[in-house]
Amino acid sequence: MACEDARCDFKPMRMKRRPLGPQDIEIDMKYCGVCHSDLHIAADHMAKVATSTQYPCVPGHELAGVCIAVGSEVTKIQVGDKVGVGCMVDACLECKACNQNDEQKCKKQTATYNGKAIGKRSATYPEKRLTIGGYCTKMVVHEHFAIKIPEEMPLEYAGPIMCAGITMYEPLKHHGVKAGTR
């Protein structure tokens, strides 16, 4: 689903993903949550504080699906695994934040949609296009930015965890909050 302008009249649209690279996985999308930020980006409300929206715009950063193909160097994910993708599809993986597994704090990250690719891990097709998100049928992403979803977790509940769940979890973990903490 994509919109062609800030009116956000979403319609089915055919678009291509980049070819599968050696460390990429291809996901057959089953669910994608709808976050308010998806609609703000699609309507270009963020143009004054972030990148202007490139149309057609395909939002979505609460992805949940099943891996259907893996590149030749993939080690973390297997075909058939349930996987999710959150708000980013790339980061430098070299800075202090990345080296501490805090890629979400990297100053060179690439957003899942409407993001500028910083390298081959987040390359787009056609080249130089901004990234397209999860309101789609297929997703190609570097395995580092795919999250394996436990087999027993229903996929329809997994998508929102990639956004709101992580937004709440990360600061609780960072600050050592445990049961009974006030």
Sine and cosine of phi, psi and omega as CSV:
sin_phi,cos_phi,sin_psi,cos_psi,sin_omega,cos_omega
0.00,0.00,0.70,-0.71,-0.03,-1.00
-0.59,-0.81,0.36,-0.93,0.14,-0.99
-0.86,-0.51,0.53,-0.85,-0.07,-1.00
-0.99,-0.10,-0.14,0.99,0.03,-1.00
-0.30,-0.95,-0.03,-1.00,-0.11,-0.99
-0.93,0.36,-0.09,1.00,0.06,-1.00
-0.96,0.28,-0.23,0.97,0.06,-1.00
0.86,0.52,0.66,0.75,0.09,-1.00
-1.00,0.07,1.00,0.08,-0.10,-1.00
-0.94,0.35,0.72,-0.70,0.01,-1.00
-0.58,-0.82,0.40,-0.92,0.11,-0.99
-0.88,0.48,0.63,-0.77,-0.01,-1.00
-0.51,-0.86,0.67,-0.74,0.04,-1.00
-1.00,0.09,0.79,-0.62,0.05,-1.00
-0.62,-0.78,0.38,-0.92,0.00,-1.00
-0.96,-0.28,0.53,-0.85,0.16,-0.99
-0.99,-0.14,0.29,-0.96,0.07,-1.00
-0.93,0.37,0.37,-0.93,0.06,-1.00
-0.91,0.42,0.43,-0.90,0.03,-1.00
-0.90,0.43,0.84,-0.54,0.06,-1.00
-1.00,-0.04,0.08,-1.00,-0.08,-1.00
-0.88,0.47,-0.46,0.89,0.00,-1.00
-0.92,-0.38,0.29,0.96,-0.01,-1.00
-0.99,-0.10,0.37,-0.93,0.20,-0.98
-0.83,-0.56,0.46,-0.89,0.12,-0.99
-0.95,-0.32,0.73,-0.68,-0.06,-1.00
-0.92,-0.40,0.75,-0.66,0.19,-0.98
-1.00,0.07,0.96,-0.28,-0.10,-1.00
-0.93,0.36,0.74,-0.67,0.05,-1.00
-0.93,-0.37,-0.62,0.78,-0.03,-1.00
-0.58,-0.81,0.50,-0.87,0.16,-0.99
-0.54,-0.84,0.86,-0.50,0.03,-1.00
-0.91,0.41,0.31,-0.95,0.07,-1.00
-0.93,-0.36,0.90,-0.43,-0.01,-1.00
-0.96,-0.28,0.52,-0.86,0.01,-1.00
-0.85,0.52,-0.53,0.85,0.00,-1.00
-0.92,0.39,-0.50,0.87,0.09,-1.00
-0.85,0.53,-0.70,0.71,-0.04,-1.00
-0.95,0.31,-0.59,0.81,0.05,-1.00
-0.91,0.42,-0.67,0.74,0.03,-1.00
-0.91,0.40,-0.73,0.69,-0.02,-1.00
-0.85,0.52,-0.59,0.80,0.00,-1.00
-1.00,0.08,0.04,1.00,0.02,-1.00
0.88,0.48,0.51,0.86,0.05,-1.00
-0.94,0.35,-0.33,0.94,-0.10,-1.00
-0.99,-0.11,0.12,0.99,-0.11,-0.99
-0.83,0.56,-0.53,0.85,-0.05,-1.00
-0.99,0.13,-0.26,0.96,-0.03,-1.00
-0.87,-0.49,-0.17,0.98,0.00,-1.00
-0.56,-0.83,-0.21,-0.98,0.02,-1.00
-0.91,0.41,0.71,-0.71,0.10,-0.99
-0.88,0.48,0.54,-0.84,-0.02,-1.00
-0.94,0.35,0.71,-0.70,0.09,-1.00
-0.99,-0.14,0.78,-0.63,-0.01,-1.00
-0.96,-0.27,0.54,-0.84,0.02,1.00
-0.93,0.38,0.54,-0.84,-0.04,-1.00
-0.94,-0.33,0.79,-0.61,0.09,-1.00
-0.88,-0.48,0.99,-0.11,0.01,-1.00
-0.97,0.25,-0.19,-0.98,0.08,-1.00
0.91,-0.42,0.91,-0.40,0.05,-1.00
-0.70,-0.72,0.43,0.90,0.08,-1.00
-0.81,-0.59,0.90,0.44,-0.16,-0.99
-1.00,0.04,0.65,-0.76,0.10,-1.00
-0.58,-0.82,0.78,-0.62,-0.01,-1.00
-0.26,-0.96,-0.31,-0.95,-0.05,-1.00
-0.83,-0.56,0.73,-0.69,0.03,-1.00
-0.93,0.36,0.80,-0.61,-0.01,-1.00
-0.90,-0.43,-0.18,0.98,0.04,-1.00
-0.37,-0.93,0.52,-0.85,0.04,-1.00
-0.74,-0.67,0.55,-0.83,0.09,-1.00
-0.95,0.31,0.24,-0.97,-0.11,-0.99
-0.90,0.44,-0.34,0.94,-0.03,-1.00
-0.95,-0.32,0.14,0.99,-0.03,-1.00
-0.95,0.31,0.73,-0.68,-0.01,-1.00
-0.83,-0.55,-0.36,0.93,-0.15,-0.99
-1.00,0.02,-0.50,0.87,-0.12,-0.99
-0.83,-0.55,0.58,-0.82,0.06,-1.00
-0.86,-0.51,0.41,-0.91,0.11,-0.99
-0.83,0.56,0.74,-0.68,-0.02,-1.00
0.99,-0.16,-0.29,0.96,0.02,-1.00
-0.93,0.36,0.59,-0.81,0.18,-0.98
-0.98,0.20,0.73,-0.69,-0.03,-1.00
-0.66,-0.75,0.40,-0.92,0.08,-1.00
-0.75,-0.66,0.32,-0.95,0.08,-1.00
-0.68,-0.73,0.67,-0.74,-0.01,-1.00
-0.98,-0.19,-0.66,-0.75,-0.18,-0.98
-1.00,0.10,-0.01,1.00,0.01,-1.00
-0.63,-0.78,0.48,-0.88,0.03,-1.00
-0.84,-0.54,0.05,1.00,0.06,-1.00
-0.22,-0.98,0.39,-0.92,0.12,-0.99
-0.42,-0.91,0.20,-0.98,-0.08,-1.00
-0.92,0.40,-0.49,0.87,-0.03,-1.00
0.88,0.47,0.33,0.94,0.00,-1.00
-0.80,-0.60,-0.37,0.93,-0.08,-1.00
-0.97,0.23,0.10,-0.99,0.00,-1.00
-0.85,0.53,-0.72,0.70,-0.01,-1.00
-0.87,0.50,-0.75,0.67,0.00,-1.00
-0.88,0.47,-0.65,0.76,0.00,-1.00
-0.93,0.37,-0.26,0.97,0.07,-1.00
-0.97,-0.23,0.29,0.96,-0.03,-1.00
0.88,0.48,0.53,0.85,0.05,-1.00
-0.91,-0.42,0.77,0.64,-0.04,-1.00
-0.81,0.58,-0.48,0.88,0.00,-1.00
-0.90,0.43,-0.23,0.97,0.04,-1.00
-0.98,-0.22,0.06,1.00,0.01,-1.00
-0.93,0.36,0.71,-0.71,0.01,-1.00
-0.98,0.22,-0.16,0.99,-0.03,-1.00
-0.90,-0.43,0.47,0.88,-0.03,-1.00
-0.97,0.24,0.36,-0.93,0.06,-1.00
-0.92,-0.40,0.84,-0.55,0.02,-1.00
-0.93,0.37,0.46,-0.89,0.00,-1.00
-0.86,0.52,-0.58,0.82,0.09,-1.00
-0.66,-0.75,0.47,-0.88,-0.03,-1.00
0.86,0.52,0.47,0.88,0.00,-1.00
-0.95,-0.31,0.48,-0.88,0.05,-1.00
-1.00,0.04,0.81,-0.59,0.03,-1.00
-0.90,0.43,0.70,-0.71,0.03,-1.00
-0.98,-0.21,-0.09,1.00,-0.01,-1.00
0.02,-1.00,-0.24,-0.97,-0.06,-1.00
-0.91,0.41,-0.49,0.87,-0.02,-1.00
-0.89,0.47,-0.46,0.89,-0.02,-1.00
-0.85,-0.52,0.35,0.93,-0.01,-1.00
-0.81,0.58,0.52,-0.86,-0.01,-1.00
-0.90,-0.43,0.24,-0.97,0.08,-1.00
-0.74,-0.68,0.83,-0.56,-0.10,1.00
-0.92,0.38,0.31,-0.95,-0.03,-1.00
-0.84,0.55,0.47,-0.88,0.06,-1.00
0.95,0.32,0.06,1.00,0.11,-0.99
-0.98,0.18,0.48,-0.88,0.11,-0.99
-0.95,0.32,0.40,-0.92,-0.04,-1.00
-0.89,0.46,0.46,-0.89,0.07,-1.00
-0.90,-0.43,0.63,-0.78,-0.17,-0.99
-1.00,-0.02,-0.48,-0.88,-0.22,-0.98
-1.00,-0.06,0.04,1.00,0.10,-1.00
-0.98,0.18,0.93,0.38,-0.17,-0.99
-0.43,-0.90,-0.02,-1.00,0.04,-1.00
-0.99,-0.17,-0.43,0.90,-0.02,-1.00
-0.69,-0.72,0.50,-0.87,0.05,-1.00
-0.66,-0.75,0.68,-0.74,0.12,-0.99
-0.90,-0.43,0.79,-0.61,-0.04,-1.00
-0.53,-0.85,0.53,-0.85,0.10,-1.00
-0.89,0.46,0.65,-0.76,-0.08,-1.00
-0.85,0.53,-0.46,0.89,-0.01,-1.00
-0.88,0.47,-0.46,0.89,-0.07,-1.00
-0.97,-0.26,0.22,0.98,0.12,-0.99
-0.98,-0.20,0.64,-0.77,-0.02,-1.00
-0.92,-0.39,0.85,-0.53,0.02,-1.00
-0.95,0.31,0.79,-0.61,-0.01,-1.00
-0.99,-0.13,0.74,-0.67,0.00,-1.00
-0.83,0.56,0.63,-0.77,-0.05,-1.00
-0.82,0.57,-0.60,0.80,-0.06,-1.00
-0.97,0.22,-0.18,0.98,-0.01,-1.00
-0.99,0.10,0.82,-0.58,0.06,-1.00
-0.90,0.43,0.75,-0.66,-0.04,-1.00
-0.85,0.52,-0.56,0.83,-0.04,-1.00
-0.90,0.44,-0.29,0.96,0.05,-1.00
-0.99,-0.15,-0.20,0.98,-0.12,-0.99
-0.98,0.21,-0.59,0.80,-0.08,-1.00
-0.79,0.61,-0.82,0.58,-0.03,-1.00
-0.87,0.50,-0.41,0.91,0.05,-1.00
-0.91,0.41,-0.47,0.88,0.00,-1.00
-0.93,0.38,-0.27,0.96,0.00,-1.00
-0.87,-0.49,-0.99,0.12,-0.08,-1.00
-0.87,0.49,-0.63,0.78,0.01,-1.00
-0.88,0.48,-0.72,0.70,0.01,-1.00
-0.94,0.34,-0.61,0.79,0.01,-1.00
-0.85,0.52,-0.60,0.80,0.02,-1.00
-1.00,0.08,-0.64,0.77,-0.08,-1.00
-0.91,0.41,-0.73,0.68,-0.11,-0.99
-0.84,0.55,-0.76,0.65,0.00,-1.00
-0.93,0.37,-0.53,0.85,0.05,-1.00
-0.90,0.43,-0.70,0.72,0.03,-1.00
-0.92,0.40,-0.71,0.70,-0.03,-1.00
-0.84,0.54,-0.63,0.77,-0.05,-1.00
-1.00,-0.06,0.12,0.99,0.10,-1.00
0.94,0.35,0.47,0.88,0.00,-1.00
-0.94,0.35,0.74,-0.67,0.01,-1.00
-0.74,-0.67,0.10,-0.99,0.04,-1.00
-0.80,0.59,0.75,-0.66,-0.01,-1.00
1.00,0.01,-0.18,0.98,0.03,-1.00
-0.93,0.37,0.67,-0.74,0.05,-1.00
-0.81,-0.58,0.00,0.00,0.00,0.00
